[in-house]
Every structure is written in C-alpha cells, then in structure tokens.
Amino acid sequence: MKKNLFITFEGPEGAGKTTVLKMVVERLQREGKEFVATREPGGNEIAEKIRDIILNPAHTAMDARTEALLYAAARSQHFAEKVEPALALGIPVLCDRFIDSSLAYQGHARGLGMEGVRSINEFAIGDRMPDLTILFDLEPEAGLARINAHSDREINRLDVESLAFHTKVCEAYKLLADQNPERFRIVDASKSLDEVVENVWEILKNEL
C-alpha cells in the first residue's frame, strides 16, 4: 500500500459502510498489509466516551451546536492520538467517517451551515482532509429500511431522526462529492454486499 494515505468511508445511515470496511480490513490483513483501521466518533478511549454521549438515544434534548462541538472534540482527540501519529509513520489509515459527516449531518441536515461547521473542525484538526473518500450512495428510505430489518444493529440517536433529516444528509453528501470530485469515489450501496465489497476493493487497488 502507498504510505501516508488517509482514506475515509462516508455515507448515510444504513448504507453498509461499516460492514464493508470490516470485510476490506479482513482482506488487507490476509494480504499482510500494514494499516490502521478506526472510526468516528470514537477510535480511542476519550473519543469513545464522547461517542457514548453523542449517540445515546436518550439524549434527544441535545442542541445542534452542542452536537457539532462534541463531534469536533472527539475528532480532535482521535486525530491527535491515533490518526496523525500513524500517518507520520507512513502507515495508511482507513477511517469510518470523518469531517464530511459533520458537514453533512450538522452543517446541512441540522441547518448550522457547512462553513460554520468546517471552521469548528479546522480549529480541531487543522486543514488535514482525507486523501480519498469512498461515498456509499443509498436512498434514505432504503437505509432506514435496512436499519429496521436488522435488530442486532446498534440503534443510535441519529437513526431515529425523521426521513426529512436523512434526505438532507444524502443531499449534502452529493453536494460534497460534486465539490470535491478529485477526492470522492462513489459506490452504489444499493447493490448486494458482495458487489459493494468488490467495488470498494477495486477502488482501493486503483488508488493504492
């Protein structure tokens, strides 16, 4: 694998990115590749504790700005403690969600504005953006149907948001992909799991 590459997996709820990332990681491990796989919010002890606060379904009273700031705080700790050290050693990092999630969910869907949320995150992590972002494209209705069909999946506070909210999230991701075509690679997440995994694997092979 190429060194010092920061690759993120993004998409709406139920798109399957976490499952696909897990399967890709297993394949990379079988091939003996050196890399770091992680997630947001979370990825280390402090950020995981912040994750518990953000995603707790009981915290429905959380203000949108509080939510955005907590995501940025978790991201700052995670980036400083886990992502940046790995990249500094030349180790590729694969991350389940990063700043684009905040831009889509808090910036657009919550109505805080993408630029405002971007500025919060620039304070948190500087101007470091992913080198490659794989976007799992799926209609919100399909994503929510998948969530409801899998009782063993973790149900978080964002899963229970309205369809209108999730529609705005999808709109934001498409806007971000249009604005950053050199960074985004779009995968049709409505296909079978095996097909999506193979599509992602081909993207990684071509880019790495």
Buried (B, 14 or more C-beta within 10 A) or exposed (E): BEEEBBBBBBBBBBBBBBBBBEBBBEEBEEEEEEBBBBBBBBBBEBBBEBBEBBBEEEBEEBEBBEBBBBBBBBBBBBBBBBBBEBBEEEBBBBBBBBBBBBBBBBBBBBEBEBEEBBEBBEEBBEEBBBBBBBBBBBBBEBBBEBBEEEEEBEBBBBBEBEEEBBBBBBBBBBBBBEEEEEBBBBBEBBBEEEEBBEBBBEBBEEBB
